[in-house]
């Protein structure tokens, strides 16, 4: 009998650096043929496009499957199981499967799906890797503004629950076999140790916690854990599962979050545009912003990745002849973000 294909689930909150870490993994895969399943929140598949543009022979475009439904954990039967079945039916099956979840996804239902009969006989969860933006967590950026939340609680006695972002952060850690404190270079040792202690305190299990810069880790660190996490996931319950056990009515949905695509013109001055984006993010409390920009005179598209006030830009690949050069950005925020105002502000930032 052919041995099971190992699958690594890479989860983590918005902007933690999951896609960057996966790209580094592909570039240093040591000849392994890797298939990717990329799940995103938003209609514009930025992460999949970034990985497709990396030109790595052992992971071609046919090996990358994009699910832009926002939360793979909510559509296991409709999306994930059929996708896995197609991968397993391929004549040239992958050596390893890597699944990048949306930053808003619960890992627990996804890992539990590996116990479905048609999956369990052929694939095992090698490990769940939770990527944490160490600098963002140190600044409290994984959660809503705490002062604003406390003010709301003071005004409304019904708001006595934790914010959904805090719950997501905790649930993603509870599901992990390994936690990667990414962007460790952005904070000093004392703050890094504080983040590590905070992460370790989210579960009674002893976690393997390591740190990284720009997601750079050897493939052998991320792959080959042999955890068979699907057999242990019942012991790593999410808030949603625990509250149901206690008889509480707590549906898992994403009504707390909104995403939309802002489309605008060419960017003649990228530095000025980035400065404008920083003001927009701060003013409207945007959680995540990412996408591609058209810069006149440049044959390549400009990638924009923003988390909080930290914005990274780089040119990744030339525009293809069959695609229209344009500037399109996915904006993710809480449910009360003003899409019209943000879209107009982004258009104004073009200049």
C-alpha positions in Angstrom: 0.0 0.0 0.0 1.3 3.4 -0.9 2.1 5.5 2.2 0.0 8.4 3.1 0.8 11.8 1.6 1.8 14.3 4.4 -0.1 17.6 4.5 1.0 20.7 6.4 -1.6 23.2 7.4 -0.2 26.7 7.7 -2.5 29.1 9.6 -2.1 32.4 11.3 -3.8 35.8 11.5 -4.0 38.3 8.7 -0.6 39.5 7.6 1.4 37.2 9.8 3.6 36.3 6.8 2.2 32.9 5.8 2.6 33.4 2.0 6.2 34.7 2.4 7.1 31.7 4.4 5.5 29.3 1.9 7.4 31.0 -0.9 10.6 30.5 0.9 9.6 26.9 1.6 9.0 26.3 -2.1 12.4 27.8 -3.0 14.1 25.5 -0.6 12.0 22.3 -0.9 14.9 20.0 -1.7 13.3 18.5 -4.8 10.0 17.7 -3.1 7.0 18.1 -5.4 4.6 20.2 -3.4 0.9 21.0 -4.1 -0.6 24.1 -2.6 -4.2 24.8 -1.5 -4.5 28.6 -0.9 -7.6 29.9 0.9 -8.2 33.7 0.9 -10.7 36.2 2.3 -11.6 38.4 -0.7 -12.4 38.0 -4.3 -8.9 39.0 -5.6 -6.6 36.0 -5.1 -3.4 37.9 -4.1 -1.5 35.1 -2.3 -2.1 32.5 -5.0 -0.9 35.0 -7.7 2.2 35.8 -5.7 3.1 32.1 -5.4 2.3 31.5 -9.1 4.7 34.2 -10.0 7.7 32.6 -8.2 8.7 30.3 -11.1 9.6 27.2 -9.1 9.8 24.0 -11.1 8.6 21.7 -8.4 5.4 23.7 -7.8 3.9 24.9 -11.1 0.7 26.8 -11.7 -1.2 23.5 -12.0 -0.1 22.6 -8.5 -1.7 25.6 -6.9 -5.4 25.5 -6.1 -7.1 28.7 -5.0 -10.3 28.8 -2.8 -11.4 32.4 -2.5 -14.5 31.7 -0.3 -13.1 33.4 2.8 -13.0 30.6 5.2 -12.2 27.0 4.3 -13.3 25.9 7.7 -16.9 26.8 6.8 -17.0 25.0 3.5 -15.2 21.7 4.1 -17.7 19.5 2.4 -18.3 21.9 -0.6 -14.8 23.0 -1.3 -12.0 21.3 0.6 -13.0 17.6 0.2 -13.5 17.8 -3.6 -10.2 19.7 -4.0 -8.4 17.0 -2.0 -10.1 14.3 -4.0 -8.9 15.8 -7.3 -5.3 16.0 -6.0 -5.4 12.4 -5.0 -6.8 11.3 -8.3 -3.9 12.9 -10.2 -1.6 10.5 -12.0 1.4 12.4 -10.8 0.5 12.8 -7.1 2.5 15.4 -5.0 5.1 14.4 -2.4 3.6 16.9 0.1 0.5 19.1 0.3 0.7 22.5 1.9 -2.6 24.3 2.8 -2.6 28.0 3.6 -5.7 29.0 5.4 -7.3 32.4 5.4 -6.2 34.6 8.3 -9.9 34.5 9.4 -10.1 30.7 9.4 -10.4 28.2 12.3 -7.9 25.4 11.8 -9.8 22.8 13.9 -12.6 22.0 11.4 -10.1 21.7 8.5 -7.9 19.3 10.4 -10.9 17.3 11.5 -11.8 16.9 7.9 -8.7 14.7 7.4 -10.7 12.0 9.3 -13.2 11.8 6.4 -12.9 8.2 5.1 -11.9 9.1 1.6 -9.2 11.4 2.9 -7.9 9.5 6.0 -6.7 6.5 4.0 -4.5 8.6 1.7 -3.4 11.7 3.6 -2.2 12.6 7.1 -1.7 16.0 8.7 2.1 16.2 9.1 1.7 19.2 11.3 -0.2 22.5 11.9 2.1 25.5 11.7 0.7 28.7 13.2 2.5 31.8 12.0 2.4 34.8 14.4 3.4 38.3 13.6 5.5 38.8 16.7 5.7 42.6 16.2 2.0 43.0 15.6 1.1 40.9 18.6 3.5 42.8 20.8 1.6 46.0 19.7 -1.8 44.4 20.2 -2.6 44.5 16.5 -4.0 41.0 16.4 -7.1 42.3 18.2 -9.5 45.2 18.1 -8.5 48.4 19.8 -8.7 47.5 23.4 -9.6 51.0 24.6 -12.4 51.2 22.2 -13.6 47.7 23.1 -13.6 48.5 26.8 -15.5 51.7 26.2 -18.1 49.7 24.3 -18.3 47.2 27.2 -18.8 50.0 29.6 -21.7 51.4 27.6 -23.4 48.0 26.8 -23.5 45.3 29.4 -24.3 42.7 26.7 -20.8 43.0 25.4 -19.1 40.8 27.9 -17.4 38.4 25.5 -14.0 38.4 24.0 -13.4 40.1 20.7 -13.5 37.7 17.7 -10.0 38.6 16.8 -8.7 37.5 20.2 -10.6 34.3 19.8 -9.2 33.6 16.4 -5.7 34.2 17.7 -6.1 31.8 20.5 -7.9 29.2 18.4 -5.1 29.2 15.8 -2.5 28.7 18.5 -4.5 25.9 20.3 -4.5 23.9 17.0 -0.8 24.2 16.4 2.0 21.6 16.5 4.5 24.4 15.9 4.2 28.2 16.4 6.5 30.5 14.3 7.0 33.9 15.8 7.6 35.7 12.5 9.1 39.2 12.0 11.2 38.7 15.1 13.7 41.2 13.8 11.2 44.0 14.4 11.2 43.7 18.2 13.9 43.4 20.9 14.6 40.2 22.8 12.5 41.3 25.8 9.4 41.9 23.8 10.0 38.7 21.8 10.1 36.7 25.1 6.9 38.4 26.2 5.2 37.4 23.0 6.5 33.8 23.4 5.2 33.6 27.0 1.8 35.0 25.8 1.6 32.4 23.0 2.6 29.5 25.3 -0.1 30.6 27.8 -2.9 30.0 25.3 -2.8 26.2 25.7 -1.9 23.6 28.4 0.1 21.6 25.8 3.8 22.2 25.5 4.2 24.0 22.2 7.2 24.0 19.9 7.7 27.8 19.5 10.4 29.1 17.2 11.1 32.5 15.7 11.9 33.6 12.1 12.7 36.7 10.0 10.9 37.1 6.7 9.5 33.6 7.1 13.0 32.1 6.4 13.1 28.6 7.9 14.6 25.3 6.5 12.1 23.0 4.8 13.1 20.3 7.2 11.9 22.4 10.1 8.4 22.9 8.7 8.0 19.5 7.0 8.5 16.0 8.5 6.9 16.5 11.9 4.9 13.3 11.5 2.3 14.6 14.0 -0.9 12.9 12.6 -2.7 15.9 14.0 -6.1 14.6 12.8 -5.9 12.0 15.5 -5.4 14.7 18.2 -7.6 17.6 17.0 -10.5 16.7 19.4 -8.2 17.7 22.2 -7.5 21.1 20.7 -11.0 22.6 20.7 -11.8 26.1 19.5 -14.0 28.7 21.4 -16.8 27.8 19.1 -16.6 24.1 20.0 -16.2 24.7 23.7 -19.1 27.1 23.9 -21.4 24.6 22.1 -20.4 21.9 24.6 -21.5 24.4 27.4 -24.8 24.9 25.7 -24.0 28.4 24.4 -25.4 29.6 21.1 -22.2 30.8 19.3 -22.2 30.6 15.5 -18.9 30.8 13.7 -19.3 33.2 10.9 -17.5 36.2 9.5 -20.1 38.9 9.9 -17.6 40.6 12.1 -15.3 41.2 9.1 -15.7 42.7 5.7 -13.5 42.7 2.6 -13.8 44.5 -0.7 -11.6 45.2 -3.7 -10.6 48.8 -4.4 -9.7 49.4 -8.0 -8.0 52.6 -9.1 -5.6 54.1 -11.7 -1.9 53.8 -12.3 0.5 54.7 -9.5 2.9 57.4 -10.8 4.6 57.9 -7.4 4.7 54.6 -5.3 6.4 56.3 -2.3 3.6 58.9 -2.1 1.0 56.3 -2.6 2.3 54.2 0.3 2.4 57.3 2.5 -1.3 57.9 1.6 -2.2 54.2 2.4 -0.6 54.6 5.8 -3.0 57.5 6.6 -6.0 55.6 5.2 -5.1 52.5 7.3 -4.7 54.5 10.5 -7.9 56.6 9.9 -10.2 53.7 9.0 -8.5 51.0 11.2 -7.9 48.7 8.3 -6.7 45.3 9.4 -5.1 44.1 6.2 -4.5 45.5 2.7 -2.9 43.7 -0.2 -2.9 43.6 -3.9 -1.2 44.7 -7.2 -0.5 48.1 -8.7 0.3 49.4 -12.1 3.3 51.7 -12.2 3.7 53.4 -15.6 7.1 52.7 -17.2 7.6 49.5 -15.2 7.1 46.2 -17.0 6.4 44.4 -13.7 3.5 44.7 -11.4 4.0 46.2 -7.9 2.9 44.0 -5.0 1.6 45.8 -1.9 1.3 44.0 1.4 0.2 46.0 4.5 -0.5 45.1 8.1 -1.1 48.0 10.4 1.3 50.8 9.6 3.9 48.4 8.1 3.7 48.3 4.3 5.9 46.2 2.1 6.2 46.8 -1.7 8.1 44.9 -4.4 8.0 44.1 -8.1 7.3 40.4 -8.6 6.7 39.6 -12.3 6.0 41.2 -15.6 2.4 41.9 -16.6 1.2 39.3 -19.1 0.0 40.3 -22.5 -3.4 38.7 -21.7 -4.1 40.8 -18.6 -5.1 44.4 -18.1 -2.7 46.5 -16.2 -4.6 48.0 -13.2 -4.3 48.7 -9.5 -6.5 46.4 -7.4 -6.2 46.1 -3.6 -8.1 43.8 -1.2 -9.1 45.7 1.9 -10.1 43.8 5.1 -11.5 45.3 8.2 -14.2 45.0 10.8 -17.9 44.9 9.8 -18.3 48.7 10.2 -15.6 49.8 7.8 -16.7 52.5 5.3 -16.1 51.0 1.9 -17.1 54.1 0.0 -14.8 56.4 2.0 -11.9 54.0 1.9 -12.2 53.5 -1.9 -12.4 57.2 -2.5 -9.4 57.8 -0.3 -7.3 55.2 -2.1 -8.3 56.8 -5.4 -7.2 60.2 -4.0 -3.9 58.7 -2.9 -3.0 57.9 -6.5 -2.6 61.6 -7.0 
